[in-house]
Amino acid sequence: MAAPGPAIKQHTFSSLLKQKPLKTSPTKSRGTMAVSMREVDPVFQGAGQKDGLEIWRIEKLQAVPVPKESYGRFFAGDSYIILKTTALKNGSFRHDIHYWLGKDTSQDEAGTAAIKTVELDAALGGRAVQYREVQGNETEKFLSYFKPCIIPEEGGVASGFRHAEVNEREHVTRLFVCRGKHTVHVKEVPFARSSLNHDDIFILDTKSKIFQFNGSNSSIQERAKALEVVQYLKDTNHDGKCDVAAVEDGKLMADADAGEFWGLFGGFAPLPRKTFSELNGKDSSFTSKLLCVNKGQAVPMDCDILTRELLDSSKCYLLDCGSEIYVWMGRETTLEERKRAGSTAEQLLREGNRPKSHIIRLMEGFETVIFRSKFDKWPKKADAVVSDESRGKVAALLKRQGFNFKGPAKAAPVKQEPQAQIDCTGNLQVWRVNGNEKTFLSFSEQCKFYSGDCYIFQYTYPGDDGEECLIGTWFGKKSVQEERSAATSIADKMIESLKFQAVLVRVYEGKEPIEFFPIFQNLVIYKGGTSTGYKKFVSENGIEDDTYSENGVALFRVQGSGPENMQAIQVDTAASSLNSSYCYILHDGDTVFTWIGNLSSSMDQELAERQLDVIKPNLQSRLLKEGSEYDQFWKSLGVKSEYSSQKIVRDQESDPHLFSCTFSKGVLKVREIFNFSQDDLMTEDIFILDCHSCVFVWVGQQVDTKLRAQALSIGEKFLELDILMEDVSRETPLYVITEGSEPQYFTRFFTWDSAKSAMRGNSFERRLSIVRDGVKPKTDKPKRRATTSTHTGRSSVPDKSQRSRSMSFSPDRVRVRGRSPAFNALAANFENPNARNLSTPPPVVRKQTPKSPSPDSSKPAPRAASIAAISASFERPKPTLIPKSIKASPDANKSQTEASKPKPETNAKESSPANDGQIVTPTVQEDLKDSLAEGEAQLPVYPYDRLRTSSINPVPDIDVTRRETYLSSAEFRERFGMTKEAFAKLPKWKQNRLKIALQLF
């Protein structure tokens, strides 16, 4: 198999080691890789430029590409080089290089693989981490590339592959031992009873049946993972057609499968005890040693504490940790020096008779977390910016040698800020924590938070398998610890009352996750607090109470992405709080200013206008452009000073990492799962998914109840340990998710199959059902518990605090809160967006969950079809927006059904709005004219007494921000003293003043 490119001179292993650099002197400036080298194998040209695997085999001391269809097939007599390229969210690539040595490979082939690995790293710009893999003792990262396992075959390139067709002629019975809870190490052992033991799991592959023997000391998780190997053997050796049997250690001839299994071994006999150690030479008491490589010799360094300052960029070092040796290569070292350092590490293992220990080679600036954790206070990792330059120099060098080598590769452009994966049409309830109790907040107050208080919220919304529920706590920056603890305790009880079928989230002010703000839609955060705990703390400590006052001076920063995701945050009343990328609202008593930053967008300005409705609805604001402020403005802020122009950046989501957890006596131990999938989530365990901007704690259904109750503490401990050494904040949002209740903002990190999380039984039982049946078994998933109110205290009939939202789910349909789908259809034809009143939320194209139904909206609906939709909506009961967990009374349902019936057009003029139990459909020409004038096509009409905010019988399913539009024209003129058309022409602030006076705001 010839390598691409020009003919290459054949080398011996010794000649590879004796290669000398070119006469041109290497670059030695600090931070720059020394790229002058004898040669880089041209077979590596173009490597590492796209996500995925690339594999080469050593043939006659040359690296030869392996066809993709042979990936995962290894021969014991060969050596291989495996490159794993991973595209990161930041747009760069991460490279991991492994050189795998079969148990029968020659010394020359093994040495060539090690040297060629260094050359491949050089071709990649010196950014890769390099691993030495020995057959039977591979790293979990390596095995994760070839799930569920690798089973090396006998022979190699020198043998001519005479073994390759053995199974095609006649099936040979083989016995394998499987070890590993998360990644399976598979090894073929002699087909004899003496190979079996009580600690491991064994797979016997016969011609017609595959047996899995579960040692009595093996865990459920190990047994489940071994079944993945059984599935692999079934598909590979039997074309998916053979019987599968599970044999439990200790069951004798009474079990038919057990009897058949033992009969293949000549009958049952007691098993011997395990005589070898799983540690394979690992010594947990081994003291790490640092050695400097000098002219191919490892010289121990005299140091009591390992520090970063000991490592010189112009040298190579060995860090011997017993089970692994790290080779650290300074950026200014030459390619020859790096090859010598690798050979020195190999020699150190041979001298110490440690053939199974791993060698991990690292370039300066690209150290792994585990390596950095061996040192005392390793400095914060800075972004390496020299690798692309180095790779470019390698490319230039190869071009001078006549090879067409591509320059530095970059990953595909990274998506901007991830979208909130949560439906925003649900029902929200909010409580403020006062001491050890919670106080329910009305609709008008539930989106007004104080930095000195703690809040609990419960949000129910439509999901794929019924109603989903999110319960969370929000801690203000100045809230007291006692009330934070009380909020956590109350939220835990709420979760427990729902049988752990709701998701729990812990949120700190300023660290809100992307799902938080869309739930509240319009949130205002004030300074100070109103809770008893905050007031007591301020009083006892003699601290000035800066709680917001409507009559005082206050400055608000307005932010958000649209009318359904906007916030006003009160900041210090000082010029330094301003930022050119935002709009601000400043009020000093009855004087109100709207400050427009030069770098703010038109959307920012519109959001500022909308926030005035909440903060100062009855006052006219003075609009100020940055650079043209009044003296009075600066006087209110104190002293004019410099301020920022950079937009505030929230913590960015990084590439996710999954960890399995053990938590005992307050000690947390984690183990990373590489290249994870949904199948890695075992129902008996707790896992942590870390994506930097938030952390998820996933709890399996089979987890012990006491451990389940500590899930939030496990997440907090994880943040405290900062496992990935990223200086993660301890206030990072924490989610606790129970198996079977996974929300989409969690499952988006996996290729998710909801049927798997709904299965019953332990991990082994679930996997066995799949392997035996060949398909996933049908599951009877229980309905998610309705989130009603043993703890909410809410009436079953919605009141004025009930949230009114649109239930339309089409991602392509314009949506406005409170409007019916039929109205949206008509509005799409009649509404004039240019004439929209700013107090009315504009149509918003909402990004829905991927599984939401998406009707074809590419063709605009004709006007006749829109009117037909209106008519159809009047001929059937209107769907309520009350969450499924809140059932209306029979009387209410009856009233609602009757209300949905249309009135004959001939009697429309005689209809009286006095009967507040009915809906009167307006067909009077004057009503229609007024509605069309303001883009409100034929909304239902309700009496004033039911529309005002203090009504004892409020109307459900309306847009509460536009109550006045539901009045008849006659009653509108009576209440407002003008027509709807005249009202629409008024300034927004004057409209709001009239609405407030009439209790319609």
Secondary structure, DSSP 4 states (H G I P E B T S, - for coil): -PPSSS------HHHHHT----SSPPP--TTS-----S---GGGTTTTSSSEEEEEEEETTEEEEPPGGGTT--BTT-EEEEEEEEE-TTS-EEEEEEEEE-TT--HHHHHHHHHHHHHHHHHTTS--EEEEEETTS--HHHHGGGTT---PBS--GGGTTTTTTHHHHSPPPEEEEEE-SSS-EEEEE-SSGGG--SSSEEEEE-SSEEEEEE-TT--HHHHHHHHHHHHHHHHHHHTT-SEEEEEETT--TTSHHHHHHHHTTTS--PPPPP-S-TTTT--TTPPPEEEEEETTEEEE---SS--GGG--TTSEEEEE-SSEEEEEE-TT--HHHHHHHHHHHHHHHHHTT-TT-EEEEEETT---HHHHHTSTTPPPPPPP-SHHHHHHHHHHHHHHTT--------PPPPPSSPPP-S-SSSEEEEEEEETTEEEE--TTTTTEEETT-EEEEEEEEEETTEEEEEEEEEE-TT--HHHHHHHHHHHHHHHHHTTT-SEEEEEETT---TTHHHHHSEEEEESS--SHHHHHHHHHTT-------TTSEEEEEEEEEETTEEEEEEE-SSGGG-BTTSEEEEEETTEEEEEE-TT--HHHHHHHHHHHHHHSTTSPPEEEETT---HHHHHHHSS----B-SPP-PPPP---EEEEEEEETTEEEEEEETT--GGG--TTSEEEEE-SS-EEEEE-TTS-HHHHTTHHHHHHHHHHHTTT-S---TTS-EEEEETT---HHHHTTS---HHHHT--S-HHHHHHHHHHHSSPPP--PPPPPP---TTT---SS--TTSPP------TTSEE-TT--HHHHHHHHHH--GGG--TTSPPPEE----TTS-----SSPPPHHHHHHHHHHHHTSPPPP-S-TTSPPPHHHHHHHHHHTSPPPGGGGGG--TT-TTSPBP---HHHHHHHHHTT-TT--B--HHHHSTT-SSPPSSS-GGGGGGGS-HHHHHHHHSS-HHHHHTS-HHHHHHHHHHTT--
